[in-house]
Amino acid sequence: MTEQLILEATPLNAVDRCDRCGAQAYVRAVLLSGGELLFCGHHAKEYAAGLKPIVAHIQDETKRLEETPAR
């Protein structure tokens, strides 16, 4: 029997950085192999088609980019 570890998706924050450019990450791609990749909105769009066959789950928080900052 194979055991699978299911982790709760934690919200991305300012500490999470894009693996491609180092900007703040708004997308987490959980890979079928068990690893994960973090992307800024720009790079998430750029690599979306190539990621589809190798990801188990995508956590997309790019809607946060449209929010109005608190004053």
mmCIF file of the N, C-alpha and C atoms, coordinates in Angstrom:
data_MODEL
# 
_entry.id   MODEL 
# 
loop_
_atom_site.group_PDB 
_atom_site.id 
_atom_site.type_symbol 
_atom_site.label_atom_id 
_atom_site.label_alt_id 
_atom_site.label_comp_id 
_atom_site.label_asym_id 
_atom_site.label_entity_id 
_atom_site.label_seq_id 
_atom_site.pdbx_PDB_ins_code 
_atom_site.Cartn_x 
_atom_site.Cartn_y 
_atom_site.Cartn_z 
_atom_site.occupancy 
_atom_site.B_iso_or_equiv 
_atom_site.pdbx_formal_charge 
_atom_site.auth_seq_id 
_atom_site.auth_comp_id 
_atom_site.auth_asym_id 
_atom_site.auth_atom_id 
_atom_site.pdbx_PDB_model_num 
ATOM 1   N N  . MET A 1 1  ? 0.844  -1.175 0.000   1.00 0.00 ? 1  MET A N  1 
ATOM 2   C CA . MET A 1 1  ? 0.000  0.000  0.000   1.00 0.00 ? 1  MET A CA 1 
ATOM 3   C C  . MET A 1 1  ? 0.891  1.241  0.000   1.00 0.00 ? 1  MET A C  1 
ATOM 4   N N  . THR A 1 2  ? 0.555  2.206  -0.825  1.00 0.00 ? 2  THR A N  1 
ATOM 5   C CA . THR A 1 2  ? 1.319  3.447  -0.919  1.00 0.00 ? 2  THR A CA 1 
ATOM 6   C C  . THR A 1 2  ? 0.665  4.514  -0.055  1.00 0.00 ? 2  THR A C  1 
ATOM 7   N N  . GLU A 1 3  ? 1.478  5.164  0.758   1.00 0.00 ? 3  GLU A N  1 
ATOM 8   C CA . GLU A 1 3  ? 0.957  6.251  1.586   1.00 0.00 ? 3  GLU A CA 1 
ATOM 9   C C  . GLU A 1 3  ? 1.225  7.564  0.894   1.00 0.00 ? 3  GLU A C  1 
ATOM 10  N N  . GLN A 1 4  ? 0.247  8.462  0.963   1.00 0.00 ? 4  GLN A N  1 
ATOM 11  C CA . GLN A 1 4  ? 0.407  9.775  0.378   1.00 0.00 ? 4  GLN A CA 1 
ATOM 12  C C  . GLN A 1 4  ? 0.275  10.809 1.476   1.00 0.00 ? 4  GLN A C  1 
ATOM 13  N N  . LEU A 1 5  ? 1.176  11.760 1.462   1.00 0.00 ? 5  LEU A N  1 
ATOM 14  C CA . LEU A 1 5  ? 1.125  12.857 2.409   1.00 0.00 ? 5  LEU A CA 1 
ATOM 15  C C  . LEU A 1 5  ? 0.421  14.024 1.740   1.00 0.00 ? 5  LEU A C  1 
ATOM 16  N N  . ILE A 1 6  ? -0.675 14.466 2.327   1.00 0.00 ? 6  ILE A N  1 
ATOM 17  C CA . ILE A 1 6  ? -1.413 15.597 1.774   1.00 0.00 ? 6  ILE A CA 1 
ATOM 18  C C  . ILE A 1 6  ? -1.197 16.787 2.691   1.00 0.00 ? 6  ILE A C  1 
ATOM 19  N N  . LEU A 1 7  ? -0.616 17.834 2.131   1.00 0.00 ? 7  LEU A N  1 
ATOM 20  C CA . LEU A 1 7  ? -0.350 19.035 2.904   1.00 0.00 ? 7  LEU A CA 1 
ATOM 21  C C  . LEU A 1 7  ? -1.408 20.078 2.627   1.00 0.00 ? 7  LEU A C  1 
ATOM 22  N N  . GLU A 1 8  ? -1.785 20.817 3.656   1.00 0.00 ? 8  GLU A N  1 
ATOM 23  C CA . GLU A 1 8  ? -2.699 21.929 3.466   1.00 0.00 ? 8  GLU A CA 1 
ATOM 24  C C  . GLU A 1 8  ? -1.961 23.043 2.761   1.00 0.00 ? 8  GLU A C  1 
ATOM 25  N N  . ALA A 1 9  ? -2.612 23.672 1.819   1.00 0.00 ? 9  ALA A N  1 
ATOM 26  C CA . ALA A 1 9  ? -1.998 24.797 1.121   1.00 0.00 ? 9  ALA A CA 1 
ATOM 27  C C  . ALA A 1 9  ? -1.971 25.996 2.073   1.00 0.00 ? 9  ALA A C  1 
ATOM 28  N N  . THR A 1 10 ? -0.793 26.497 2.337   1.00 0.00 ? 10 THR A N  1 
ATOM 29  C CA . THR A 1 10 ? -0.669 27.679 3.168   1.00 0.00 ? 10 THR A CA 1 
ATOM 30  C C  . THR A 1 10 ? -0.604 28.895 2.253   1.00 0.00 ? 10 THR A C  1 
ATOM 31  N N  . PRO A 1 11 ? -1.186 30.001 2.672   1.00 0.00 ? 11 PRO A N  1 
ATOM 32  C CA . PRO A 1 11 ? -1.150 31.197 1.826   1.00 0.00 ? 11 PRO A CA 1 
ATOM 33  C C  . PRO A 1 11 ? 0.287  31.633 1.558   1.00 0.00 ? 11 PRO A C  1 
ATOM 34  N N  . LEU A 1 12 ? 0.516  32.105 0.351   1.00 0.00 ? 12 LEU A N  1 
ATOM 35  C CA . LEU A 1 12 ? 1.832  32.635 0.008   1.00 0.00 ? 12 LEU A CA 1 
ATOM 36  C C  . LEU A 1 12 ? 1.977  34.010 0.640   1.00 0.00 ? 12 LEU A C  1 
ATOM 37  N N  . ASN A 1 13 ? 3.200  34.363 1.029   1.00 0.00 ? 13 ASN A N  1 
ATOM 38  C CA . ASN A 1 13 ? 3.429  35.674 1.633   1.00 0.00 ? 13 ASN A CA 1 
ATOM 39  C C  . ASN A 1 13 ? 4.684  36.312 1.046   1.00 0.00 ? 13 ASN A C  1 
ATOM 40  N N  . ALA A 1 14 ? 5.101  37.426 1.572   1.00 0.00 ? 14 ALA A N  1 
ATOM 41  C CA . ALA A 1 14 ? 6.229  38.190 1.025   1.00 0.00 ? 14 ALA A CA 1 
ATOM 42  C C  . ALA A 1 14 ? 7.555  37.439 1.091   1.00 0.00 ? 14 ALA A C  1 
ATOM 43  N N  . VAL A 1 15 ? 7.655  36.431 1.929   1.00 0.00 ? 15 VAL A N  1 
ATOM 44  C CA . VAL A 1 15 ? 8.881  35.647 2.040   1.00 0.00 ? 15 VAL A CA 1 
ATOM 45  C C  . VAL A 1 15 ? 9.005  34.665 0.865   1.00 0.00 ? 15 VAL A C  1 
ATOM 46  N N  . ASP A 1 16 ? 7.879  34.253 0.294   1.00 0.00 ? 16 ASP A N  1 
ATOM 47  C CA . ASP A 1 16 ? 7.878  33.312 -0.828  1.00 0.00 ? 16 ASP A CA 1 
ATOM 48  C C  . ASP A 1 16 ? 8.271  34.053 -2.098  1.00 0.00 ? 16 ASP A C  1 
ATOM 49  N N  . ARG A 1 17 ? 9.329  33.560 -2.763  1.00 0.00 ? 17 ARG A N  1 
ATOM 50  C CA . ARG A 1 17 ? 9.894  34.252 -3.924  1.00 0.00 ? 17 ARG A CA 1 
ATOM 51  C C  . ARG A 1 17 ? 9.830  33.370 -5.170  1.00 0.00 ? 17 ARG A C  1 
ATOM 52  N N  . CYS A 1 18 ? 9.680  33.999 -6.309  1.00 0.00 ? 18 CYS A N  1 
ATOM 53  C CA . CYS A 1 18 ? 9.639  33.315 -7.600  1.00 0.00 ? 18 CYS A CA 1 
ATOM 54  C C  . CYS A 1 18 ? 10.959 32.576 -7.829  1.00 0.00 ? 18 CYS A C  1 
ATOM 55  N N  . ASP A 1 19 ? 10.876 31.307 -8.202  1.00 0.00 ? 19 ASP A N  1 
ATOM 56  C CA . ASP A 1 19 ? 12.073 30.519 -8.464  1.00 0.00 ? 19 ASP A CA 1 
ATOM 57  C C  . ASP A 1 19 ? 12.805 30.979 -9.719  1.00 0.00 ? 19 ASP A C  1 
ATOM 58  N N  . ARG A 1 20 ? 12.155 31.738 -10.560 1.00 0.00 ? 20 ARG A N  1 
ATOM 59  C CA . ARG A 1 20 ? 12.771 32.190 -11.809 1.00 0.00 ? 20 ARG A CA 1 
ATOM 60  C C  . ARG A 1 20 ? 13.456 33.541 -11.655 1.00 0.00 ? 20 ARG A C  1 
ATOM 61  N N  . CYS A 1 21 ? 12.776 34.511 -11.003 1.00 0.00 ? 21 CYS A N  1 
ATOM 62  C CA . CYS A 1 21 ? 13.333 35.874 -10.974 1.00 0.00 ? 21 CYS A CA 1 
ATOM 63  C C  . CYS A 1 21 ? 13.507 36.466 -9.581  1.00 0.00 ? 21 CYS A C  1 
ATOM 64  N N  . GLY A 1 22 ? 12.949 35.844 -8.548  1.00 0.00 ? 22 GLY A N  1 
ATOM 65  C CA . GLY A 1 22 ? 13.107 36.348 -7.195  1.00 0.00 ? 22 GLY A CA 1 
ATOM 66  C C  . GLY A 1 22 ? 12.042 37.336 -6.744  1.00 0.00 ? 22 GLY A C  1 
ATOM 67  N N  . ALA A 1 23 ? 11.090 37.678 -7.619  1.00 0.00 ? 23 ALA A N  1 
ATOM 68  C CA . ALA A 1 23 ? 9.987  38.568 -7.218  1.00 0.00 ? 23 ALA A CA 1 
ATOM 69  C C  . ALA A 1 23 ? 9.059  37.805 -6.271  1.00 0.00 ? 23 ALA A C  1 
ATOM 70  N N  . GLN A 1 24 ? 8.120  38.530 -5.650  1.00 0.00 ? 24 GLN A N  1 
ATOM 71  C CA . GLN A 1 24 ? 7.184  37.868 -4.745  1.00 0.00 ? 24 GLN A CA 1 
ATOM 72  C C  . GLN A 1 24 ? 6.367  36.830 -5.513  1.00 0.00 ? 24 GLN A C  1 
ATOM 73  N N  . ALA A 1 25 ? 6.239  35.648 -4.940  1.00 0.00 ? 25 ALA A N  1 
ATOM 74  C CA . ALA A 1 25 ? 5.502  34.559 -5.577  1.00 0.00 ? 25 ALA A CA 1 
ATOM 75  C C  . ALA A 1 25 ? 4.012  34.664 -5.272  1.00 0.00 ? 25 ALA A C  1 
ATOM 76  N N  . TYR A 1 26 ? 3.216  34.444 -6.301  1.00 0.00 ? 26 TYR A N  1 
ATOM 77  C CA . TYR A 1 26 ? 1.762  34.413 -6.165  1.00 0.00 ? 26 TYR A CA 1 
ATOM 78  C C  . TYR A 1 26 ? 1.179  33.095 -6.663  1.00 0.00 ? 26 TYR A C  1 
ATOM 79  N N  . VAL A 1 27 ? 2.031  32.197 -7.145  1.00 0.00 ? 27 VAL A N  1 
ATOM 80  C CA . VAL A 1 27 ? 1.572  30.901 -7.648  1.00 0.00 ? 27 VAL A CA 1 
ATOM 81  C C  . VAL A 1 27 ? 2.507  29.809 -7.135  1.00 0.00 ? 27 VAL A C  1 
ATOM 82  N N  . ARG A 1 28 ? 1.900  28.748 -6.588  1.00 0.00 ? 28 ARG A N  1 
ATOM 83  C CA . ARG A 1 28 ? 2.661  27.569 -6.145  1.00 0.00 ? 28 ARG A CA 1 
ATOM 84  C C  . ARG A 1 28 ? 2.222  26.398 -7.023  1.00 0.00 ? 28 ARG A C  1 
ATOM 85  N N  . ALA A 1 29 ? 3.170  25.754 -7.676  1.00 0.00 ? 29 ALA A N  1 
ATOM 86  C CA . ALA A 1 29 ? 2.895  24.575 -8.490  1.00 0.00 ? 29 ALA A CA 1 
ATOM 87  C C  . ALA A 1 29 ? 3.431  23.356 -7.739  1.00 0.00 ? 29 ALA A C  1 
ATOM 88  N N  . VAL A 1 30 ? 2.537  22.501 -7.284  1.00 0.00 ? 30 VAL A N  1 
ATOM 89  C CA . VAL A 1 30 ? 2.929  21.277 -6.589  1.00 0.00 ? 30 VAL A CA 1 
ATOM 90  C C  . VAL A 1 30 ? 3.101  20.196 -7.652  1.00 0.00 ? 30 VAL A C  1 
ATOM 91  N N  . LEU A 1 31 ? 4.308  19.678 -7.756  1.00 0.00 ? 31 LEU A N  1 
ATOM 92  C CA . LEU A 1 31 ? 4.643  18.727 -8.807  1.00 0.00 ? 31 LEU A CA 1 
ATOM 93  C C  . LEU A 1 31 ? 4.208  17.308 -8.471  1.00 0.00 ? 31 LEU A C  1 
ATOM 94  N N  . LEU A 1 32 ? 3.934  16.523 -9.501  1.00 0.00 ? 32 LEU A N  1 
ATOM 95  C CA . LEU A 1 32 ? 3.583  15.117 -9.305  1.00 0.00 ? 32 LEU A CA 1 
ATOM 96  C C  . LEU A 1 32 ? 4.709  14.365 -8.600  1.00 0.00 ? 32 LEU A C  1 
ATOM 97  N N  . SER A 1 33 ? 5.937  14.812 -8.792  1.00 0.00 ? 33 SER A N  1 
ATOM 98  C CA . SER A 1 33 ? 7.100  14.173 -8.165  1.00 0.00 ? 33 SER A CA 1 
ATOM 99  C C  . SER A 1 33 ? 7.219  14.493 -6.683  1.00 0.00 ? 33 SER A C  1 
ATOM 100 N N  . GLY A 1 34 ? 6.401  15.444 -6.206  1.00 0.00 ? 34 GLY A N  1 
ATOM 101 C CA . GLY A 1 34 ? 6.404  15.775 -4.787  1.00 0.00 ? 34 GLY A CA 1 
ATOM 102 C C  . GLY A 1 34 ? 7.032  17.104 -4.453  1.00 0.00 ? 34 GLY A C  1 
ATOM 103 N N  . GLY A 1 35 ? 7.763  17.703 -5.360  1.00 0.00 ? 35 GLY A N  1 
ATOM 104 C CA . GLY A 1 35 ? 8.362  19.008 -5.109  1.00 0.00 ? 35 GLY A CA 1 
ATOM 105 C C  . GLY A 1 35 ? 7.380  20.132 -5.406  1.00 0.00 ? 35 GLY A C  1 
ATOM 106 N N  . GLU A 1 36 ? 7.866  21.343 -5.331  1.00 0.00 ? 36 GLU A N  1 
ATOM 107 C CA . GLU A 1 36 ? 7.033  22.481 -5.677  1.00 0.00 ? 36 GLU A CA 1 
ATOM 108 C C  . GLU A 1 36 ? 7.876  23.577 -6.300  1.00 0.00 ? 36 GLU A C  1 
ATOM 109 N N  . LEU A 1 37 ? 7.232  24.386 -7.113  1.00 0.00 ? 37 LEU A N  1 
ATOM 110 C CA . LEU A 1 37 ? 7.857  25.540 -7.725  1.00 0.00 ? 37 LEU A CA 1 
ATOM 111 C C  . LEU A 1 37 ? 7.012  26.753 -7.390  1.00 0.00 ? 37 LEU A C  1 
ATOM 112 N N  . LEU A 1 38 ? 7.674  27.886 -7.160  1.00 0.00 ? 38 LEU A N  1 
ATOM 113 C CA . LEU A 1 38 ? 6.985  29.138 -6.877  1.00 0.00 ? 38 LEU A CA 1 
ATOM 114 C C  . LEU A 1 38 ? 7.237  30.101 -8.024  1.00 0.00 ? 38 LEU A C  1 
ATOM 115 N N  . PHE A 1 39 ? 6.193  30.835 -8.413  1.00 0.00 ? 39 PHE A N  1 
ATOM 116 C CA . PHE A 1 39 ? 6.319  31.776 -9.516  1.00 0.00 ? 39 PHE A CA 1 
ATOM 117 C C  . PHE A 1 39 ? 5.611  33.084 -9.215  1.00 0.00 ? 39 PHE A C  1 
ATOM 118 N N  . CYS A 1 40 ? 6.161  34.173 -9.745  1.00 0.00 ? 40 CYS A N  1 
ATOM 119 C CA . CYS A 1 40 ? 5.451  35.448 -9.767  1.00 0.00 ? 40 CYS A CA 1 
ATOM 120 C C  . CYS A 1 40 ? 4.346  35.302 -10.812 1.00 0.00 ? 40 CYS A C  1 
ATOM 121 N N  . GLY A 1 41 ? 3.436  36.255 -10.898 1.00 0.00 ? 41 GLY A N  1 
ATOM 122 C CA . GLY A 1 41 ? 2.347  36.179 -11.863 1.00 0.00 ? 41 GLY A CA 1 
ATOM 123 C C  . GLY A 1 41 ? 2.844  36.082 -13.291 1.00 0.00 ? 41 GLY A C  1 
ATOM 124 N N  . HIS A 1 42 ? 3.852  36.865 -13.630 1.00 0.00 ? 42 HIS A N  1 
ATOM 125 C CA . HIS A 1 42 ? 4.403  36.888 -14.980 1.00 0.00 ? 42 HIS A CA 1 
ATOM 126 C C  . HIS A 1 42 ? 4.952  35.517 -15.395 1.00 0.00 ? 42 HIS A C  1 
ATOM 127 N N  . HIS A 1 43 ? 5.783  34.930 -14.565 1.00 0.00 ? 43 HIS A N  1 
ATOM 128 C CA . HIS A 1 43 ? 6.386  33.646 -14.920 1.00 0.00 ? 43 HIS A CA 1 
ATOM 129 C C  . HIS A 1 43 ? 5.388  32.491 -14.824 1.00 0.00 ? 43 HIS A C  1 
ATOM 130 N N  . ALA A 1 44 ? 4.394  32.606 -13.982 1.00 0.00 ? 44 ALA A N  1 
ATOM 131 C CA . ALA A 1 44 ? 3.349  31.571 -13.928 1.00 0.00 ? 44 ALA A CA 1 
ATOM 132 C C  . ALA A 1 44 ? 2.633  31.502 -15.273 1.00 0.00 ? 44 ALA A C  1 
ATOM 133 N N  . LYS A 1 45 ? 2.321  32.658 -15.842 1.00 0.00 ? 45 LYS A N  1 
ATOM 134 C CA . LYS A 1 45 ? 1.667  32.687 -17.159 1.00 0.00 ? 45 LYS A CA 1 
ATOM 135 C C  . LYS A 1 45 ? 2.599  32.152 -18.234 1.00 0.00 ? 45 LYS A C  1 
ATOM 136 N N  . GLU A 1 46 ? 3.862  32.534 -18.167 1.00 0.00 ? 46 GLU A N  1 
ATOM 137 C CA . GLU A 1 46 ? 4.835  32.119 -19.179 1.00 0.00 ? 46 GLU A CA 1 
ATOM 138 C C  . GLU A 1 46 ? 5.013  30.602 -19.224 1.00 0.00 ? 46 GLU A C  1 
ATOM 139 N N  . TYR A 1 47 ? 5.020  29.956 -18.065 1.00 0.00 ? 47 TYR A N  1 
ATOM 140 C CA . TYR A 1 47 ? 5.297  28.524 -17.995 1.00 0.00 ? 47 TYR A CA 1 
ATOM 141 C C  . TYR A 1 47 ? 4.049  27.657 -17.816 1.00 0.00 ? 47 TYR A C  1 
ATOM 142 N N  . ALA A 1 48 ? 2.866  28.234 -17.819 1.00 0.00 ? 48 ALA A N  1 
ATOM 143 C CA . ALA A 1 48 ? 1.630  27.497 -17.537 1.00 0.00 ? 48 ALA A CA 1 
ATOM 144 C C  . ALA A 1 48 ? 1.443  26.266 -18.429 1.00 0.00 ? 48 ALA A C  1 
ATOM 145 N N  . ALA A 1 49 ? 1.619  26.423 -19.716 1.00 0.00 ? 49 ALA A N  1 
ATOM 146 C CA . ALA A 1 49 ? 1.393  25.296 -20.635 1.00 0.00 ? 49 ALA A CA 1 
ATOM 147 C C  . ALA A 1 49 ? 2.377  24.156 -20.376 1.00 0.00 ? 49 ALA A C  1 
ATOM 148 N N  . GLY A 1 50 ? 3.620  24.466 -20.113 1.00 0.00 ? 50 GLY A N  1 
ATOM 149 C CA . GLY A 1 50 ? 4.626  23.438 -19.865 1.00 0.00 ? 50 GLY A CA 1 
ATOM 150 C C  . GLY A 1 50 ? 4.458  22.745 -18.529 1.00 0.00 ? 50 GLY A C  1 
ATOM 151 N N  . LEU A 1 51 ? 3.840  23.419 -17.565 1.00 0.00 ? 51 LEU A N  1 
ATOM 152 C CA . LEU A 1 51 ? 3.654  22.838 -16.239 1.00 0.00 ? 51 LEU A CA 1 
ATOM 153 C C  . LEU A 1 51 ? 2.487  21.857 -16.171 1.00 0.00 ? 51 LEU A C  1 
ATOM 154 N N  . LYS A 1 52 ? 1.472  22.061 -17.000 1.00 0.00 ? 52 LYS A N  1 
ATOM 155 C CA . LYS A 1 52 ? 0.246  21.246 -16.905 1.00 0.00 ? 52 LYS A CA 1 
ATOM 156 C C  . LYS A 1 52 ? 0.494  19.742 -16.822 1.00 0.00 ? 52 LYS A C  1 
ATOM 157 N N  . PRO A 1 53 ? 1.383  19.170 -17.635 1.00 0.00 ? 53 PRO A N  1 
ATOM 158 C CA . PRO A 1 53 ? 1.563  17.711 -17.563 1.00 0.00 ? 53 PRO A CA 1 
ATOM 159 C C  . PRO A 1 53 ? 2.305  17.219 -16.314 1.00 0.00 ? 53 PRO A C  1 
ATOM 160 N N  . ILE A 1 54 ? 2.969  18.111 -15.581 1.00 0.00 ? 54 ILE A N  1 
ATOM 161 C CA . ILE A 1 54 ? 3.801  17.646 -14.465 1.00 0.00 ? 54 ILE A CA 1 
ATOM 162 C C  . ILE A 1 54 ? 3.328  18.116 -13.088 1.00 0.00 ? 54 ILE A C  1 
ATOM 163 N N  . VAL A 1 55 ? 2.186  18.829 -13.026 1.00 0.00 ? 55 VAL A N  1 
ATOM 164 C CA . VAL A 1 55 ? 1.727  19.319 -11.733 1.00 0.00 ? 55 VAL A CA 1 
ATOM 165 C C  . VAL A 1 55 ? 0.530  18.540 -11.211 1.00 0.00 ? 55 VAL A C  1 
ATOM 166 N N  . ALA A 1 56 ? 0.487  18.405 -9.897  1.00 0.00 ? 56 ALA A N  1 
ATOM 167 C CA . ALA A 1 56 ? -0.640 17.775 -9.226  1.00 0.00 ? 56 ALA A CA 1 
ATOM 168 C C  . ALA A 1 56 ? -1.664 18.827 -8.824  1.00 0.00 ? 56 ALA A C  1 
ATOM 169 N N  . HIS A 1 57 ? -1.174 20.023 -8.511  1.00 0.00 ? 57 HIS A N  1 
ATOM 170 C CA . HIS A 1 57 ? -2.054 21.097 -8.027  1.00 0.00 ? 57 HIS A CA 1 
ATOM 171 C C  . HIS A 1 57 ? -1.374 22.441 -8.262  1.00 0.00 ? 57 HIS A C  1 
ATOM 172 N N  . ILE A 1 58 ? -2.171 23.451 -8.600  1.00 0.00 ? 58 ILE A N  1 
ATOM 173 C CA . ILE A 1 58 ? -1.654 24.810 -8.719  1.00 0.00 ? 58 ILE A CA 1 
ATOM 174 C C  . ILE A 1 58 ? -2.440 25.700 -7.767  1.00 0.00 ? 58 ILE A C  1 
ATOM 175 N N  . GLN A 1 59 ? -1.720 26.365 -6.900  1.00 0.00 ? 59 GLN A N  1 
ATOM 176 C CA . GLN A 1 59 ? -2.307 27.323 -5.962  1.00 0.00 ? 59 GLN A CA 1 
ATOM 177 C C  . GLN A 1 59 ? -2.066 28.712 -6.555  1.00 0.00 ? 59 GLN A C  1 
ATOM 178 N N  . ASP A 1 60 ? -3.118 29.322 -7.079  1.00 0.00 ? 60 ASP A N  1 
ATOM 179 C CA . ASP A 1 60 ? -3.006 30.595 -7.775  1.00 0.00 ? 60 ASP A CA 1 
ATOM 180 C C  . ASP A 1 60 ? -3.596 31.714 -6.924  1.00 0.00 ? 60 ASP A C  1 
ATOM 181 N N  . GLU A 1 61 ? -2.755 32.621 -6.468  1.00 0.00 ? 61 GLU A N  1 
ATOM 182 C CA . GLU A 1 61 ? -3.184 33.757 -5.655  1.00 0.00 ? 61 GLU A CA 1 
ATOM 183 C C  . GLU A 1 61 ? -2.980 35.078 -6.390  1.00 0.00 ? 61 GLU A C  1 
ATOM 184 N N  . THR A 1 62 ? -2.947 35.035 -7.728  1.00 0.00 ? 62 THR A N  1 
ATOM 185 C CA . THR A 1 62 ? -2.705 36.258 -8.503  1.00 0.00 ? 62 THR A CA 1 
ATOM 186 C C  . THR A 1 62 ? -3.833 37.272 -8.356  1.00 0.00 ? 62 THR A C  1 
ATOM 187 N N  . LYS A 1 63 ? -5.008 36.866 -7.918  1.00 0.00 ? 63 LYS A N  1 
ATOM 188 C CA . LYS A 1 63 ? -6.111 37.811 -7.680  1.00 0.00 ? 63 LYS A CA 1 
ATOM 189 C C  . LYS A 1 63 ? -5.714 38.849 -6.627  1.00 0.00 ? 63 LYS A C  1 
ATOM 190 N N  . ARG A 1 64 ? -4.798 38.485 -5.760  1.00 0.00 ? 64 ARG A N  1 
ATOM 191 C CA . ARG A 1 64 ? -4.339 39.424 -4.726  1.00 0.00 ? 64 ARG A CA 1 
ATOM 192 C C  . ARG A 1 64 ? -3.653 40.641 -5.333  1.00 0.00 ? 64 ARG A C  1 
ATOM 193 N N  . LEU A 1 65 ? -3.141 40.507 -6.558  1.00 0.00 ? 65 LEU A N  1 
ATOM 194 C CA . LEU A 1 65 ? -2.485 41.627 -7.218  1.00 0.00 ? 65 LEU A CA 1 
ATOM 195 C C  . LEU A 1 65 ? -3.483 42.740 -7.577  1.00 0.00 ? 65 LEU A C  1 
ATOM 196 N N  . GLU A 1 66 ? -4.763 42.395 -7.662  1.00 0.00 ? 66 GLU A N  1 
ATOM 197 C CA . GLU A 1 66 ? -5.807 43.354 -8.013  1.00 0.00 ? 66 GLU A CA 1 
ATOM 198 C C  . GLU A 1 66 ? -6.406 44.055 -6.790  1.00 0.00 ? 66 GLU A C  1 
ATOM 199 N N  . GLU A 1 67 ? -6.080 43.582 -5.599  1.00 0.00 ? 67 GLU A N  1 
ATOM 200 C CA . GLU A 1 67 ? -6.636 44.165 -4.373  1.00 0.00 ? 67 GLU A CA 1 
ATOM 201 C C  . GLU A 1 67 ? -6.097 45.559 -4.127  1.00 0.00 ? 67 GLU A C  1 
ATOM 202 N N  . THR A 1 68 ? -6.935 46.394 -3.538  1.00 0.00 ? 68 THR A N  1 
ATOM 203 C CA . THR A 1 68 ? -6.535 47.733 -3.151  1.00 0.00 ? 68 THR A CA 1 
ATOM 204 C C  . THR A 1 68 ? -5.821 47.665 -1.807  1.00 0.00 ? 68 THR A C  1 
ATOM 205 N N  . PRO A 1 69 ? -4.616 48.253 -1.687  1.00 0.00 ? 69 PRO A N  1 
ATOM 206 C CA . PRO A 1 69 ? -3.906 48.212 -0.416  1.00 0.00 ? 69 PRO A CA 1 
ATOM 207 C C  . PRO A 1 69 ? -4.665 48.962 0.696   1.00 0.00 ? 69 PRO A C  1 
ATOM 208 N N  . ALA A 1 70 ? -4.541 48.473 1.912   1.00 0.00 ? 70 ALA A N  1 
ATOM 209 C CA . ALA A 1 70 ? -5.159 49.126 3.062   1.00 0.00 ? 70 ALA A CA 1 
ATOM 210 C C  . ALA A 1 70 ? -4.471 50.449 3.344   1.00 0.00 ? 70 ALA A C  1 
ATOM 211 N N  . ARG A 1 71 ? -5.230 51.403 3.811   1.00 0.00 ? 71 ARG A N  1 
ATOM 212 C CA . ARG A 1 71 ? -4.656 52.727 4.114   1.00 0.00 ? 71 ARG A CA 1 
ATOM 213 C C  . ARG A 1 71 ? -4.633 52.962 5.592   1.00 0.00 ? 71 ARG A C  1 
# 
